[in-house]
Amino acid sequence: MAGEALARLAEERVDHRFKGLPPDADGLTVGELAAQRRNLFTDGFTTPVLALSAEHLEHNLALMARYASRHGLAFAPHGKTSMAPQLFHRQVERGAWGITLAVPHQVRVARAFGVRRIFLANELVDAAALRWIAAELAVDPDFRFICYVDSVRGAEQMAAALHGSPRPVDVVVELAAGDGARTGARTEAECAAIADAVAAVPALRLVGVAGYEGEVPQATLERVHAWLRRLVALAADFDKAGRFQGLDEIVVSAGGSAWFDAVADVFAEVPELTAPVLKLLRSGAYVSHDDGHYRKLTPFTRVPEEGALEPAFRLWAQVVSRPSPEQAFVNAGKRDAAYDLDLPFAQVVRRDGVERPATGIEVTALSDQHAWLRTAPEADLEVGDWLGMGLSHPCTSFDKWQLIPVAEADGTVVEYIRTFF
């Protein structure tokens, strides 16, 4: 099923829906266009165009797979980052336990492309979505689905929607990262009450505990360690109380892209419980990494001996106006570039096939379809030049592009990544 669905992506026709692709490719299938191995810079691609580095993408996929394996972690990378089934498939091929998602629509996308194990890192109380999940579980005995629950009311609403379902839905109690954090029960007593509510209904099965350490207030390594130890202790307390009786495995899950080293440290301390523990890491932004937010936050800066992620995105735009020596404009803006955390970073200028550093060029603002550039006296920039920009925050970069060329270092485009937001 997964192979057939992925193969159909190559049969999709290239047309006006997809930004940046060569106009003369209209009517070709994606597979036919990929087979032509066109060059991003010389074979008709139009600006703005977002590209992924083939080499950096492969490096990042391999690095995190090795990291999880080395630390004895099961890996369910967060698919909301890319919403790209081709990348889901590569992650699973490299040993991922499954894929983490955030909302029901994302689960439907993953199921359409054959993902067998899904961890929904969110509460789910939508009755229509729960009935659909129940139907999926009923027809596919190999489908594994786990989601959060953080309130007695939520457990009751889930139970009502799932009444009569042949397979229970597996849930983990979410422990909040602290007062004022995002979702999750604030205290261990609340967690116990939720576990009791789950145990009272046959439509639900408690399989573990989870949370998101990225929401720890005023996070430091020590504070994140402390919260993760609370999470592990909660699992041990639940197990001692017999709440996991009859399970083949107990799930303990955490892990974003800023503190996965802390997760590895503390999950190494998980005590022996009455069933094997699935230590599930959920980092997602690593797949493309970035030139801003996660470049500064990545745990690999604390553990350089483990390796380093490489930014895989580059947004190419063209200088369309140079109204003064201090100012220029390129034809990419908020519709094309992530800007919720940091503005794009001017990295390289390309002119007549020659690429050089974007010295003296700074992106200072974005309009809908323009980036505003401040140019210092040393900036060599002319109308018609291509400007390559790094981006911050992968999660709001992927979602602006439906079909993303993957280019090798010399500009040869070897494939296209389809996204579903």
N, C-alpha and C positions, 0 to 999 in steps of 0.2 A: 504493500500500500504506500509506504513512505517513498519508495523508489519511483513508483508510477506518478505520484503527486509532484515530486521534485522534477521528474522528466517533463511534466506538462509545463513547468515554468519556462523551459527552453522553447516551447512551442508558441508562446505568447508573441503577438505581433508588435513590433516597434512602431510607435506613432507619436502623435502630439502629446500624449499623456505624460511622456517621460522627458524631464528637463535635461538639457545638455547634450543629448545624443545627436549624431549627425543627421541632418534633415534628409540626406539622400539614402538613409537606411530605412525610411518609412516602408512598411510592407514586409521587410525581412522578419524572420523569427529571431528571438533573442539568441537562440542557438546558432543560427546562420551568421548573425552579426559577430558573435564571439569567435566563430571559426575564422572570420576574416582577420582577426588579430590586428585591428586598426591601432594606430598610434594616437594617444590622447591629444597630442599637440599638433599633429600634421595631417590627420585624416578625417577632418570634418566635424569634430566635436565643437559645440558652441558654448560660449561662456554665459552665465556661470555654470560650472560643472564640478560636482563633488566626486572625488576619487578615493578609493581605498588602496593602500600599498599592499600588493600581493605578498611581498616578503615580510612586512611587519605584521600583517594579519596572521600569517602562518606561524611566525615567531611567538606571538602572544597566545595563540591557541595551544601551542606545544608547551610553553612555559608554565601556564596555569595548570595544565593537565599533570605535568611533572610535579608541580608544587603540591597539589592536592594528594597525589599518590605518595609523595615523600613523607607527608605528615599524617598519613592514615585517615584522610578525610574523603568521604563521598562528596561528589561535586554536582550541584544542580545549578548551573550558571543562570543568572536572571535574564530571561529572554525579552523582557520589556525594553532592554537597552536597544536591541537591533530589530526585533520583530521580523527576523529574517530566517525562514525555515531552512535555507541552505546552511546558515551558520549553526542553527540548532543541530542539524544533522552532523556537521563536522565536530561539534562539541561532544555529541553522544559517541561518535566514532572514536574519539580520543579518550573515551572512558567515563564520560559524565554519567552519573546515575540517572539523570533526567534533566528537565528544564523547569526553572522557577518562573512563575508568571504573577501578574498582579490583579487582573480583572477577567470576568468571564469571556469577553470577546477574544482575548489573547489565548485562553484555553481552547476556544473553538478553532483558532488558527492552527495551534500546535497539533490538535487532534486531526485536523484535515490533512496534515502532513505526517501523520503516523507516530507522533510522540507518545510513548507508552507510559512514561512516568512524569507526573506533573505535581509540583509543589506550588500551591497558590499562597504566596506570602501576603495574605490579606484575609480579612473577615469576609464571609459570603453569606448574605441573608436574602438575596434576591430569589424569590420562589421559582420564577421561570428558569433561571440559570441552574438552580439546584435540581429541578426536575430533569433538565437536559443532562446534567452530570450523572444523575441516577440512571438515566437511560443508557448513557455511554458505558457505565459500569456494568449494567445488566447484559449488554450484548457483547462485551469484550472482557473475558476473565483475566486477560493480561494487563488491563488498564489499571494503573495505580494512581490514585489521586489523594492528596492531603491538603487541608487548608487550615487556617487559623480559626480560633474562637476565643473571644475575650470578654464575654458576658453571659450571664444566665439567660437574659432575654434573647441574645443571639442564638444560643443553643436551642431555646424553645422555638424560635422562628424556623430554624433549620429543621428541627424535628417535625414541625407541622407541614412544611413543604415536602419533606421526604417520606411522609407516612405511607407505609406499604411498600417501600422500595425493597427489592430482594437483597441488595447488598448495602451494608452501612457505609456511610461516608466517613473516612478517616479524618480526625481532627487533632491538632496540637493546640494546647493552651498557650496563648501568647502572653508573655511577661513583658510589661512595659519597661522601657529603658530608664525610666525615672519620672518623677513628677513633672508635668508640663511637656513630656515627650509626646510622641504620636499615639498610635493605637496600643492596645495591650492592657491587661489588668495590672493595677498599680501595686497590689500587695499579694503576698503568698496566700493569705487567707481568702482573698477574692479568687485566686487561681484554684484553690481547693473547692470552693463553692461551684465554680464553673465545671470542674472535673466531676463533681457529684451530679450536676445537671446533665452532663453528657452521659454518664453511666446510667441514668434513669430512663433513657430512651433507646430502643433498639436500632433506630435509624442512624445513630452516630456511634463511632468507636474512637476512644481516646488512645492515641498511639505515641504521644510524646509531648515535648515542650519546645517552644521556639521564641525568637524575638530578633530585634534588629539593633545591634550595638551602635550603629551610626547615629542613633537618636539620643545617646547618653548625653545629658546636659554638661556643658563645659568639658567636653571629652578630653581626657588625657589617657595615656596608656594605662596608668594605674587605675583610673576610674572605669575604663572599659574592661580591664581584667576583673575588677571587683564585681561589675554587673554580670559578666559572663559566669563568674563563680556562683552568683545567685541563681542563674539559670540552671547550671549543672546541679546545684544543691536541690533545686525544685524537682528536677527529674529524679534524683535519688530519694527525696522524700515521698514523691508519688509512688515510686517503686516499692519502698518500704511499707507504704500503706496498702499495697496490693492493687493499685489502680491500673497496673499494666499486666495483670494476670492473663495468661493465655496468649500473649503476643509472641510472634517469632522474632521481632526486633523492636527496639525502642528508639524513637527519633528524638535527637537533640540537634536543633538547627539554629544557625545564626550566620552572619557574614555578609557585609557589603564589600565595597572596593577600597575602603580607607583603613580598615582594621583587621583584615583577614589574618595577619600575623598574630594578633592577640587571640583570635578564635583558635588558631592552630595551637598556641601555647596552652590555653585553658582546656581545650577539648582533649589535649594529651593527658589531662588529669582526671578525666571522667572515670569514676570508680566502676568496678564490676557490678553489673545489675543482674536481674533475674533473666534477662534476655540480652543478646548482642545489641550493642548501641550503634545506630546509624548516625554518624557524626556528619551532618549535612551542611556544607558550605555553599553560599548562594551568590557569590560575587559575579557581577555581570559586565561592568564597564571596561574590564580588561580587554575585551575582544578587539576593540579599536583603540583603547586608551585615549589620551588627548594631550594637547599642548598647554593645558592650563590647570583646571581644577584638580584632576586626578594625577597630573604630573607632580603637583606639589604634595598631594596627600597619600600617594601610593605607599603601602608598607615596604615596598622594595627599597625605599630610601633608608629605612631602619635596618633592613637585613640585606644589604647589597650582595652578600655572598650567595643569595638565592637566585640572583639574576636581575634583569630589568625589563620592564615592558617598553614597547616602542609605539609612539603615536602613529596610527595608521591612516588617519584622515588628512586630506589636503583639499581645500576649496580653491579652485582656480577661477579668477575673475579678470576682467579686462579693463584697463584704464580707458575711460570714455570721455573724461574731461580733466583738463589741467589749467584751471582758471587763474592760478597765481603760482609763484615759486614756492609758496608755503602750503599749497592745498592741491589735492587731486581727488578724483572720484572713480571708483570702480563699480561695475554693474552687478554687484551681489549685495543683498541686504538681509533684512529680517526674515524674508521668505526662504532664504537659502542657508543661513548660518545660525548656529547656536549662539545665543547672546544672553541667556538667563543667568549665567554665572560670571563669564568674562566675555569681552569682545574678541573677535578673531585677532590672530597674531600675524602680522606681515612677516613672511619668512624668506621668500625668494622672488626675484623678478626674472622673467623670461622674455628675451628679445632676439629674434632672428636665430632661434635654435640654441642660444647660449643662456645658461641659467647662472645667476649670481645672487649673493645675499641681498636682502631688502634693507640695505643700510640706510638709516635716516628716515625710515617710513614707519608710521604708526597709525593704526586704526583708532579713531577717536569717537566714532558714533556710527550707528546704522539707521538708515531710513528703510522703508519697505523694500526698495530695489537698488539701493546704493549704500556703499560703505564710504564714509568720510575719512580721508587720509590727511594727516599732517606730515609734511615733507620738510626735512631739514636741508640746509645748504648742500650737504654731501649726497643727498638723494638724487640718483640718476633715474628719472622716471619720465616716460613720454606717453602720449596718447597712443593706444594700440598695444602697449606692453601687457603681458599676462602677469598677474600677481598671484602667487601661491600663498595661501593663508592657513595656519594651523587653527584648530578649534578647541574650545573648552566645553566639556560635558557631552559625552557621546549620546546620552539618552535624548537630547534635544537636537542632535545632528542627524541621526538616522531618520527621524520622523518627518523631515522636510523633503526626502527624496524617495521616490518609489522604485527606481532602478539605478543602482550605483555601479559604475564601472570599477573593476579591480585591475589596477595597472602595475606592471613590473617596473623596475627602476628606470628602464629606458623609455617608459611611456607606453609600451605594448599592452593593450587591454586584453586580458585573457579570459575574463568572465564578467558576469553582471549579477549583482545581488539584489533580489526582489524583496521589498519590505511590505508589511501589512499592518498599517496603523488605522 
